[in-house]
């Protein structure tokens, strides 16, 4: 049996965890429960669990401090973080401290918990079978090569300082930089979710990304060097040739990396992978292959890892441009169809050009022109035309080329609606459909992905629009709506609390009780009692 220690200061949460799954039937046993971080450390030393399931916010010592202390003592265990705090900072700290998985309590289900525990158990078994590596003793024949040296080497290649012609002479004058025989380059573009708090350009985000990558790629025996540029993030991966020369191994490895980065850091990725090489002087060519593969992924509707094909030159060398005079005159005449056709034509040309920087340039021009038109025609009172809608940084929040196209088309459609008639809808068409979906399905375990599929747009794009137009993220809006429905049922019916929880879409009644108290300031029982008093009066 895999031994599990639970640490959470909320009794209802501990009870809920114990009753969520049949632990022993699935190969686990709960050896203890801690009500704060200090108790968790003491129980860990006494019971020696394999997996620690812990909340972040606890009295005396929080979950992050518990992990920090146990890791500093070189304890071998896996940590699963459960938290109600949908905050990048907590996820980043948990990853940096060695947490192995992170699940929001709002998304906790039997299936997710079992899947995470099973994965952690497998990882722990693998680590216990491995013999500890003997540290290399540096001497004159085996110089220590630091990660910073490898990063500087990669930067020289990305900035063009080292080319295929100059690399051999450069490498001859230096000790070997890498240990394994084969190399692959990956090019990523990282877009944060609209309701996420992290700054993807910050050193903290870069550190979290680097640590997470080292953990995931290291399990496969792959080493990596990570470097961020203005537009992209690059990996130089040093790996065994058996993996590098297997298309399926490369795809599976980078698909797993992509999924975990998106889950842990609340971002979306476009990723291109180069071909492999045994020769470092071919790295400049691999950089171009990786970027070309990423571009083909960016311009296609399916957001997957793309392996490199032949690098083709762009047939269009001049950035397509919007006809601003034509757009302004057409909107002044309330003739939107020619405007939308013109925008579509420009985006068709952008797709043919296959150049990321051209797309950003046209997006910025479209936003700038739209801001000018809205100001001139005094349309700023429309909900869907608020200041956030005109932020140039929205480009970085759109994961795909088609989302950029849709965003611009939607924006000019909303300008036309606001200019021709009094708005009858508070929100845009897409957000109105999303809210309708929530109201019709809140009793079920729905997610942002489900709503995006219903509306017919991507998860990232819906997240962006929802936050812009409602002022809150999707999960908060859904939780508020469910609690309002729960208040009505508690006040007007004789349903039990667990029945109400199920009726409004909470699979775990204990967690429902906690959320209800946080959002209303009183327990379900007290609220129901007050409701009964009001009815009798």
N, C-alpha and C positions, 0 to 999 in steps of 0.2 A: 504494500500500500504506500502511496505517496502521501507524506505527512504535510498538512496544511495548517498554518497559523493565521487566524483572522484578527485584524486590529482595526477597530472602529468605535468611536465614542457613543454612537447612537444604538441603543438597544434594538429598536425596530429594524435597523439595517442588519445587525448581526443575526437577528432571528430570520430576516428575509433571506440572507445569504445561506443560512443553514437549511432552509426549506426550499430554496430555488431548484436544487438538483438532488438526486439520490447519490450522495457522495461515494459511499462504499461500492455501490453497483458499478460505478465508473472508475474504480481503482484509486480513490482518494479517501483520506480520513482526516477529520478536523481534530487536531490534538490540543487546541487551546484557543481561548478568546481573550483579547486584550482590550481595555477600555481607553488606553492612552498610549503614547509612544514609549514612555518609560517602562510600563508593564510589558509592552511588546518585546523590548530588548531583553528584559529579565526572563520572560517566558521562552524566547528564542534560545537563550543559552541553556535553559533547563530542558526544553523539549526537542531541540535540534530539528526543526521542521525543514522540509525540502522547499516549500513554497510559502512565501509571505504574501497574504492578500491584505492590503492596507489602504485606509483612507489617507488623504493628504492632511486635512485639517483635523487635528486632535489636540487635546490639552496636554500641558507639560512638555511634550516633545511631539512634533508633527511627523507624518509619514516619511517625508524627505530626510529629516534628521535621523530617523531610525535606519533607513537604508544607508545613509552616509556612515553612521557609526559601525554598522555590521560589515560593510564593505571595507572599512579601514582596518577591521580585525581579520580580514581575509576569510570571512565566512563564505562557504560555497552554498548558495541558494539562489532561487529565482524570485523576483518581486513583481507582483501584479498590483498596479495602482488603480484604485477605484475612486472617482471623485465626481462631485457635483459641479466642480469649477471648470467650466469650458474655457480654459485660459492657456494660451501657448506657454506662458512663463512657467507654469507648473509642469507641463509636459516636458519642456526643455530641461528643467532642473532634474526631473525624474530620469530622463534619458542620460544626462551627464553623470548622474550618480550611480547609474547601473541598473535602473528599472528595466524589466524585460518586456512589459506590456502595459497598456494604459487604456482603461475603458471608462467612459462616462456613465454615471449611474442612470442617467436618463435613457441610455441605450443598452442597459444591462438586461440580457435575456439568458435563458438556460443554454441556448445554442452557443451564444458568444462566450459565456463563461466556460463551458466545457471545451470549446475549441481552443481558447487561450490556455487553460490549464493543461490540456493535452500537449500542446506545443511546448510549453515550458517544461513539462516532464520529460519530453524527448530531448530537449536541449540539455537538461541537467544530466541525463543518462550518458549522452555523448561526451560531455565535459569530464565526467567521472571516469570514463574509460581512457581518456587521453593521459599519457604520461606527461608530467610537467617538463616543459622545455628547459634545457640547460642554458643559462645566459652566456652569451659570447663574451670572452675576455678580450677586450681590445688590446692590440699591440701594433707594432709598426707594420705588420703584414696584413692586419685586418682592421683598417680604420673604420670608425663609426660614421655612418652616413645618416644625417638627420632628415626628418620630414621637411624641415624648412629648406634644406638644400634641394630636395627633389621638387618642392614647390617653385623655387627660383628657376630651376631648370625648365619646368613646364611653362612658366611665365615667359621666359626668353623665346620659347617656341611659339606661343600664342601671339606675342607681340612682334614676331618676324625677325627678332634679333639673331635667332639661329635658324638656318634653312637646311634643306637636304644636302647642299653643297658644303656648308661650313660645319655641320654637325660632326663628321668623322674626326676632323682635326681637334675640335673642342673635346670630344670624348677621349681621345688618345692621351691628352694631357691630364686626365683625372682618373681617380680610382673608380671602380664600378659603382654606379648609383643604385642598382637594383639587384635583387637576389634570384628572381625567377626568370625563365628564358623567354617568355612571350609577353606581348603588350597589346592592349586594346584601349581606345579612347572613346569616352562617352560625352555627349553634349546634351545638357539639360536646360530647359527654360522653366523656372519655378514661378507659379502664380498662386498667391494666397487667396483663400476664401474671403468673400466680402465681409463676413462677420467675424473674421479672425483678427486678433490684436497684435500679431507679431510684425516686425519690420524685416522683410526678407533680405534687406541689404545690410542688416546689422551684423556685427561680429558675433553676437550671441547666437543668432540664427545659424550662421556659418559653422560655429563650434558644435551646435546641436546636430546639424546635418553631417558634419565630419565624424562625430562620435557614433551616431547611428549607423553610418555607412561602414565604419570600421568594425562594428559589432556584426553587421549582417554579412558583409563580404568576407570578414575574417573567418567566419564559420566554414566557408568554402575553401579556405586557404588562399584567398585572393588579397593582395595588398593594393592600396590605392593612394593616389595623391590628388587632393581636391583643390581647385582654384576657381574663384569667382571673377568674372569680368563684368563690364558694364551691362551686357545683354544676356550673358549665359553663365552657366556653371559647368566646368569641365572636370572629368575624372580621367586620370591616367592610371589604368589598372594593370598591375604586374601579376601574371597568373601562370599556372602550368599550361603547357602547349596542348595537352589533351583537352582541357576546357576551352582554351582560346580558339582551337580549330574545330570545335563542335558548335554548329549553329544552334542546336537545341539547348546545349548547356549555357551558352551566352544569353539566349532569350529568357530561359527560366531564371537565371541569376539576376538579370537586370529587371525583369518583371517583378520578382520578389522584392528587390530594392525599391522599385517605384511604389509598389503597394504599401510598403511599410513607411516610407517617407510621407506619403499622402495621409496615412492614418495617424501617425504620431505628430506630424507638424502642421496638419490641417492646411495642406496646399494641394495644388494639382500640378502634374508634370507633363511636359512633352520631352521625349528622350530619343536621341539618335545614337547608334552604336557603330563604330568603325569596323573595318575588317581587322584581322589580327596580323602581327608581324613578329619576327624574331630579331629585327634589326632596328636599333634606336634611331638610325639616320632617316628612317621612313616615317617618323612621328609627325612631321609637318603635313605629310599627305594624309595621315590618319586623322588629324585634326579637321582637315577639310572634308573628309569622308563623314566624320561624325556630325559636323554641322549641316552638311547636305542631307544626311539621313534625318536629323531633327527637323529641318525645314519641310521635308516631305511629310513628316508626321504632323507638323503644325498646320499645313495646308490641307490635310485630309480630315474628314469628319470623325473618324474613329481615333480615340486618344490612346495609342498603344506604343510600346517600344518598337522602334523601327531599326532594322539592321541595314548597314550601308549597301548601296548599289553603286553603279558607276556615277561619277560626279559629272553632271551636265552643266554647261554654261547657260546663264539666263538669256533667253531670246530678246528680252527687253532691257535696255541699258539706261533708260530715262524713266524716272518715277511717274506713273500715271497721276493726273491731277484732276481735282474737281473744278467744274466751271462755276465759279462763285457768282458771277453776274447772272447766269442763266437760272441758278437756284433761287437767288433773291427775287428776280422778276417773276418766276413761276409761283413762288409762295405769296407774293404780293397780290397775284391774281387768283389765289386760293386754288391753284392747279397743281395738286401734289403728285399725280401719277407720272408726269414727265420727270419730276425730281427724283422719284424712286427708281425709275428706269435708268436715269443718268447715273445715280449712285451704284446701281447694280452693274452697269457697264464698266465703271471705274474699278469696281472690285473684281470683276472678271479679268480685267487686265492685270490687276495686282496678283491674282492667283497664277496667271501665266508667267509673270515676272519672277515669282517664287523667291521674293526678297523680303525678308522680315522687316528691315528698316524702312522700306517703302510703305508697308502697311501701317507702321507707327506714324509716319509722316502724314499720310492721308487721314488717319484717324484724328490726329491733332488739328489738321486743317478743318475737318468736318465739325469738331467740337468748337473751335474758335469761331467759325461762321455761325453755328447754331446759337452760341451765346450772344453774338451781335444781333441776330434776327430777333431773339426773344426779348432782348433789352429794348430794341427799337419798337417792337410791337406791344411791349408791356404785357407779356404773358407769364410773368414770374409767379403769379398766384396759383398756377396749376401744380397739383401735388407731384405729378410725374416729371415736372420741369424744375425741380429744386436745385440748389447749388451743387449738391453732391453728384447730380446727373452730369454736370459739366466739368468734372474733374478729369484732367489729363491722365491721372494715375489709374483711372479705370481701365486703361489699355492693358496694364500689367495684371489686372484681375480677370481678364478674359483669356481662357485657356487655348482657344482655337481661332483660326482665321474666320470660320463661319460665324463665330460668336461676335467678332468685331464687326463683320458685315451686318448682322442682325441688329446689333446695338445702334449703329448709325441709322439704319432704316427705321427702327422703332423711334429713335429720337426725332427724326424729321416728320414722321407720321404724327407724333404727339404734338409737335409744333403746329402742324396743320389743323389738328383737332381743336387745340386751344385757341387758334386764330379764327375759326369759322363758326364756332357755336359755343354756347354755354355748356360746360362739362356736366354731364349727368352722372358720370362715374367718378368716384373718389380716386380710384387707382387706374393704372393702365390695363389694357386687355389681359396681358399675361398674368399680372398679379391678381386681378379680379378672378381669373380662372383658378389660380392657386388657392386663394382664400375659399372659393367655392369647394374645391377639392377637400380642404381641411374640414369644412363644416359638414360635408357629406360622409367623411371617413374618419373623424377624430376618435371613434370608438375602437378603431383597429390600430395595430402597431405600424403606423405610417412613418415615412422618413422624407427628407428633402429629395432624395433620389426618386421616390415614388411620385412626389408632386411634380418634379421636373419631367418625368416620363408622361404624366397626364397633360401638362401644359405643352409639351413638345419642344422644350429647350433643354440645354445642358444644366446639370446641377450647379456648376460654378456660376453660370449666367443668371439662373434663377436666384441664387443666394445673393448676388450683387444687386439685382433689381429689388428684391424683397426688402433688403436693408435700406436701400435708397428711398423707397416709397413709403414704408411703414415706420421706419425709425428703429425697428428692432429686428433681430435675426429670426429665421424661420422657427427654430426650436423654442425660442421664448414665446413667440406668438401662439404656437400650438399649445404650449403648456398653459398659458394664460386662458386660452379658450376652453381647454379641458377643465381647468379649475372652476371657471365660471359655470360650466355645465354641472360640475360636481356640486357646487353650492346650491344650485337649483334643486337637484335630486335630494340632497341632504335636508333641505328645508321643506320640501313638498311631498316627500314619500317616506315610507317606512323601511326602505331598503337598508340593508346592513352596509357597513363601511366597505367591506371587501367587495360587495356587489356593486357599489357605486364606483369603486376603483376600476373594476372590470368594464363597467358600462362606459367610462370615459377614456378608455384606452391605456390604462396602467396595468401591466402584467403582474407587478409586484405590489400588493396592497400596503406593505410596510413602507416602501419607498413613496407610494402615493400619499401616505399620512405625513411623511416628512416634508414633501414638496408643498402639500396643502398648508401646513403650519407656517412654512417659510413665506408663502405668498399671501396668506390671509392674516397671520399673526395669532391664530388660535388653532387648537386641535380640531380634528373632524368631530370628535365627541362633543366638545363644547359648542361648536357651531351648530351641530344637530340639535342639541338641547335648547339653545337660544331660538332656533327655528320653531321648535315645538311650542315654546312659550309664546312666540309671536302669533302662531296659528290659534292657540287657545284664547289669547286676548281678543 
